[in-house]
Amino acid sequence: FFVHYFHNAMFPILAHWLSRGELSIGPFYGNQIPLNDAALYGGKLFWPLGPLPALFFLPIIGLIEHLPLSYFQAGFVTMLNVLNCWLLVQLGRKLGLTLQQALWVSFAFLFASPYIGVAYFSLNSYVSHVVTTTWLLGSLDEFFGKRRYWLIGILMGFALVTRVTAGVGIMFYFLSIVFDQI
């Protein structure tokens, strides 16, 4: 698997190397891997973003090796954006909005906020944002629904593994538990 890596498809590339038991993204081949964020250590490059998005590509690793990598990452982001739209509508309905209001809130979040740039371009760091948004919206949907804290914990753990800074969101649930007890 030696290709000229595209800097906008690092999660499928990381999935390839993970499937071979490597935590790095392969040996360093001079200037053929245009990465500004990767860390070079021991002749190997290590990707700084959380590894969870790459795990979604593992089941289709055979296809990834034979087709343009950026297609898979862009398709993955598109599917998550549709899921995020659905989660936002579900969340709005659980908060008492009408279907029309929930659709408008979903539309506003996806198309009238900075999320639109993240949703449109499937750059590597943006993929992490979209995946993290999915986990966070899923945890909020669960919180305002059945409140299964074990599931909220799993979703927040996934958010943390995708983007470390998202782990701060657990404070919302912690404070909710503390103040519900009072």
Phi and psi in degrees as a GROMACS rama.xvg file:
@    title "Ramachandran Plot"
@    xaxis  label "Phi"
@    yaxis  label "Psi"
@TYPE xy
-124.678  106.311  PHE-2
-130.841  166.322  VAL-3
-79.0295  108.627  HIS-4
-67.1539  139.62  TYR-5
-95.9668  131.648  PHE-6
-68.0898  -10.0961  HIS-7
-100.334  16.8583  ASN-8
-141.363  42.4957  ALA-9
-74.4381  -26.0735  MET-10
-69.306  -41.5751  PHE-11
-63.3872  -35.1273  PRO-12
-67.0155  -43.4423  ILE-13
-62.116  -38.3173  LEU-14
-60.9625  -40.3828  ALA-15
-58.13  -48.7513  HIS-16
-71.2319  -33.4428  TRP-17
-64.2719  -36.8828  LEU-18
-66.0439  -17.6276  SER-19
-102.968  12.0522  ARG-20
80.3101  15.6612  GLY-21
-104.761  138.294  GLU-22
-90.1975  -14.0262  LEU-23
-88.9739  175.369  SER-24
-105.181  33.6766  ILE-25
100.849  171.533  GLY-26
-69.539  157.718  PRO-27
-84.5694  121.152  PHE-28
-111.617  53.4819  TYR-29
68.7894  -128.828  GLY-30
-94.7371  13.9066  ASN-31
-81.1991  -9.6708  GLN-32
-117.178  96.9746  ILE-33
-80.9155  81.1618  PRO-34
-120.521  125.454  LEU-35
-88.2092  -26.8587  ASN-36
-97.3243  -16.1368  ASP-37
-71.337  149.513  ALA-38
-104.246  128.662  ALA-39
-90.6735  122.198  LEU-40
-146.296  123.227  TYR-41
61.9367  33.0878  GLY-42
78.7748  6.35899  GLY-43
-123.725  153.271  LYS-44
-101.062  136.232  LEU-45
-118.533  132.447  PHE-46
-85.3857  130.554  TRP-47
-80.0291  -19.2678  PRO-48
-78.8309  159.725  LEU-49
-58.3161  146.767  GLY-50
-83.5904  -9.73499  PRO-51
-57.7806  -44.1404  LEU-52
-58.0708  -32.4048  PRO-53
-65.8689  -29.9506  ALA-54
-65.3937  -26.5516  LEU-55
-67.2721  -22.8288  PHE-56
-87.7799  -12.5067  PHE-57
-58.2356  -41.2446  LEU-58
-64.0081  -22.4588  PRO-59
-112.727  26.7815  ILE-60
-59.7742  -32.5013  ILE-61
-62.9337  -39.8361  GLY-62
-71.4244  -37.3107  LEU-63
-59.3628  -35.7316  ILE-64
-72.714  -13.1917  GLU-65
-115.862  -4.84169  HIS-66
-126.754  163.828  LEU-67
-58.8007  127.213  PRO-68
-65.2248  -34.8686  LEU-69
-64.7036  -26.8944  SER-70
-62.8626  -41.8446  TYR-71
-65.9487  -42.7429  PHE-72
-67.8445  -40.7464  GLN-73
-66.4538  -40.5591  ALA-74
-64.4375  -39.2394  GLY-75
-62.228  -44.4013  PHE-76
-64.4399  -39.9085  VAL-77
-62.386  -44.402  THR-78
-62.1894  -40.8163  MET-79
-68.0934  -33.9138  LEU-80
-65.5528  -38.8738  ASN-81
-64.2886  -43.6271  VAL-82
-62.018  -41.4282  LEU-83
-62.6081  -39.3588  ASN-84
-60.3392  -46.7197  CYS-85
-63.2574  -43.4684  TRP-86
-61.8729  -38.9737  LEU-87
-65.4165  -40.2072  LEU-88
-64.915  -45.2233  VAL-89
-59.013  -44.6503  GLN-90
-63.1696  -43.5911  LEU-91
-61.0954  -41.3252  GLY-92
-64.4053  -39.1909  ARG-93
-69.0104  -24.748  LYS-94
-88.2158  6.04861  LEU-95
94.6966  9.46273  GLY-96
-79.9198  152.522  LEU-97
-70.9759  167.075  THR-98
-60.0553  -42.7276  LEU-99
-63.2334  -43.3473  GLN-100
-63.8637  -42.0621  GLN-101
-64.0148  -38.3703  ALA-102
-64.8717  -39.4505  LEU-103
-66.5687  -39.5603  TRP-104
-63.7783  -43.1497  VAL-105
-62.0514  -45.1992  SER-106
-60.3994  -44.1414  PHE-107
-64.2366  -41.9672  ALA-108
-64.5699  -43.8966  PHE-109
-78.2782  -35.0622  LEU-110
-118.713  -9.84745  PHE-111
-122.647  29.9594  ALA-112
-141.949  174.843  SER-113
-61.2651  -13.0369  PRO-114
-61.3939  -25.5954  TYR-115
-60.7377  -39.1329  ILE-116
-67.8334  -38.4005  GLY-117
-66.7261  -39.5679  VAL-118
-72.2956  -32.7438  ALA-119
-80.7257  -44.3309  TYR-120
-95.5203  127.148  PHE-121
-95.6385  48.5831  SER-122
-67.6351  157.991  LEU-123
-57.5178  -48.8852  ASN-124
-67.8464  -30.1382  SER-125
-69.712  -35.1267  TYR-126
-59.8007  -42.0252  VAL-127
-61.1739  -38.9726  SER-128
-62.7616  -46.1884  HIS-129
-64.7354  -44.0895  VAL-130
-63.4191  -43.6138  VAL-131
-62.7085  -41.2547  THR-132
-60.064  -39.3634  THR-133
-61.8274  -46.6224  THR-134
-63.8897  -41.6519  TRP-135
-67.1234  -43.0446  LEU-136
-64.792  -38.236  LEU-137
-62.8348  -39.9841  GLY-138
-69.1659  -38.9351  SER-139
-65.6101  -40.5154  LEU-140
-60.6479  -42.1246  ASP-141
-68.1994  -39.4535  GLU-142
-62.5836  -43.2921  PHE-143
-85.7192  3.42409  PHE-144
-109.105  -105.528  GLY-145
-84.8232  -13.4733  LYS-146
55.051  48.1388  ARG-147
-85.2466  102.766  ARG-148
-66.3317  -27.2826  TYR-149
-65.9171  -38.7882  TRP-150
-71.8219  -39.5157  LEU-151
-60.9522  -40.4654  ILE-152
-63.2145  -40.5889  GLY-153
-64.8907  -45.9678  ILE-154
-63.1628  -40.7729  LEU-155
-69.1551  -33.5306  MET-156
-63.9446  -40.9849  GLY-157
-62.9574  -40.6558  PHE-158
-61.5048  -40.569  ALA-159
-64.7315  -40.5848  LEU-160
-71.3555  -25.5773  VAL-161
-80.6209  -44.45  THR-162
-146.687  112.542  ARG-163
-57.2226  -37.8702  VAL-164
-65.8746  -20.2495  THR-165
-70.7109  -16.0448  ALA-166
-61.7155  -21.7452  GLY-167
-62.8515  -25.7091  VAL-168
-60.2389  -20.0902  GLY-169
-64.0983  -22.0139  ILE-170
-61.7405  -33.4009  MET-171
-57.8554  -45.9135  PHE-172
-73.6416  -37.5009  TYR-173
-61.501  -48.4952  PHE-174
-64.4697  -34.712  LEU-175
-63.4961  -42.7287  SER-176
-65.8797  -43.9821  ILE-177
-61.9396  -47.6338  VAL-178
-79.6324  -19.2781  PHE-179
-72.6025  -25.8875  ASP-180
-78.6269  -20.6302  GLN-181
